[in-house]
Amino acid sequence: MNKAIFLDRDGVLNHEIYDYICRLEDFEVLEYQIPPLKQFFDEGYLLVVITNQGGIALNRYTEETLAEMHEILFNKFEEQGAEIIHAYYCPHHPTVSGECECRKPKSGMLLEAIAEYDIDPAQSVMIGDKPRDVEAANGAGVKGVLIAPDEQIDYDQIKAVLAS
């Protein structure tokens, strides 16, 4: 089985603007997150993005724009020798789409990744900047770590959580 670092996107991997990021020019990768995540990548952890993208359902931006943002993100990691293997996203918004199983705090995206990549939840962690990220992780049997928006990921803190 594989082990993974699951990552929320907005506020963890890119700058949090407290609104939907609708334009490529507003998508700012937090490059200081790459070195600690590369350490995990080098140790055999899969890097997987788990992100709510309700702005799609609200017609604030398109799936094509989202794909372009993710390509920018993936390329920044690859330039520094790390790879994000997949970005799972929920395109739904409860005011438009109703309830779904993928939107955090539900665990659908994590469960899909766990099944698709044969991930052991007990050896994995989810890093997020909102309580719903931790709740989604816990619902999938994954440890959750809450950081402040745009806070640098602390490698040693994550290692301690994984060891607990």
N, C-alpha and C positions, 0 to 999 in steps of 0.2 A: 504493500500500500504506500501511497505517497503522503507527504505532509505538505501543508500549505500555509501561506500567510494571505489571508483574505483582507482586502483593503477597500474601505469606502473611498469614493473618489473626491467629491467636493469637500474641501477643508482638510483632506488628508494628503491627496496626491496633487491637487491643484488648489490655487488660492480660492478661499471662500468669499463670495461677494454678497451672501445673504439674499440672493435672488437667483432665478434661473440663469445659467450661463448659456446665452442664446447665440452669441457671436464668437467666431474663432479668435478675434482680437481680445476678447475678455477671458480666454482660456489660458491661464498662466500656471505652468507646471512648477511645482515646488521642488526644484532640483536638489535641494539639500536632503530630501527624503531618499534619494537614490542610493547613496553609500550604505546606510544601515540596511536597506532592503537588498542591496547587492550581496551583503554578507550572508543574509538568509538564503538568497538564490545560490550562492557558492556552496552553501551547506546542504543543498538539495531540496530546499523548499520551493514549491510552486508559488508564483505570485499571481493572485487572482483578484480582479476588481469586481466588487458587488455594489451596484449603485442604483438608487431610485432616480428615474429621469421622467418625472411626471409632466415636465414641460412639453414633451412630445404629445401627450394626450390633450394638453391645453393649446396646442398649435403655436407654441412659442418658438420652437425650432423643430427641425426634421431629423429623422433617423440618419440621413446622409450627413448632416452637420455634426451629429453626435459621432458618427464613424470617423469623420475628419479629426475631431478632437481626440478620439482614442488613438488614431494613427500618430498624431503629434506626441501623445503621452508614451506610446509604445516605443517610438523612435528615440525619445530622450533616454529611456532606460537602456535600449540596445546600444546607444552611443557610449554608455558607461559599463557595458558588459553584463547587463542583467536583462531578463526577459519577462514580460507580463504575458502569461499564456492565454488569457481570455478576459474579456470585460463583459460580465453579465449585467444587464440593465433591465429595469422594470419601466416600460413606457406608459404605464397606466397612472391615472390620477383618480382618487375616489370620487371627486365631484363630477367627473366626466365618465369614467369607465366603470364605476362601482368597485366592489371589493374584488381583489385578486389574491392569489397565493404567493405572488413574487414580491410584492411591495413590502420593504422592511417597515415595520418590525416582524413581519412574517418571514419564514426561513426558506421560502421556495427557491430563491437563487442559489443559496448555499447548498441546499440539498441537491439541486441539479448539478452543481460543480462537483460535489462529493461523489455523485454517481458517475458522472462523465469522466472524471480523472482519477477514480479509485483512490480517493483521499481518506485518510484516517482522521476523523474529527478530533480524537483525543490527542493527536500530535500537532494540531493546527490551532491558529489563533486568528481572530478578526480584529482589525484596528479600525476604529471609527471615531467620529467627533460628535456623535449624538447617541443618547441612550437607546434609540431604536436599533442602532448597529449592534450593540451588545446584546439586546433582546433577540434579534434575529440569529446571532451567533449561538447564543445559549439554546435556542429552539432547535438548532441543528447539532447540538452536542459539542460545539466549538467554544473555546474560551474567548471572551471578549475583552478588549482593552479600550478604554475611553481616553482620548486625548483631547486637548483644546483645539479649536479650529486653527489650522496652520502651524500647530506645535510640531517641532521636530520629533520624529520617532526615535525613541531611546532603545538602542539595540539591547543593552543589558536588561532593561525593564521587560522587554518582550521575551528574552531568554528566560528570565526568572518566572514569568507567567507560564511559559511552555514547560518549565521544569516542575511546576507546582502540581 
